[in-house]
Amino acid sequence: MLNRSREVTCPTCSGTNFWKGNPEPTSALHCRYCDNFVTTYDEYIRNAIQHEAEQLLAQFTEARTADDLAYLKRVLAAPEQRLSA
């Protein structure tokens, strides 16, 4: 699921930062430790959605060839256990 905590790690010092309240898309987040610019809220949302989409696609496209072949062999070897449509 999406990172609902809105936790953002600073690329400079690796400090943990958070969005507070309801930020505007153009709101800039600056690190609370080193004061460097981290990201805008719009860019943060885009990155979070892209990351979630990549994870979701990876779950469905992950190849488990050995497991899939073993399952297919079991199903083909026992036709009486197949579901009828």
Secondary structure, DSSP 8 states (H G I E B T S, - for coil): ---TT-EEE-TTT--EEE--SS--TT-EEE-TTT--EEEEHHHHHHHHHHHHHHHHHHHHH---HHHHHHHHHHHHH-GGGS---
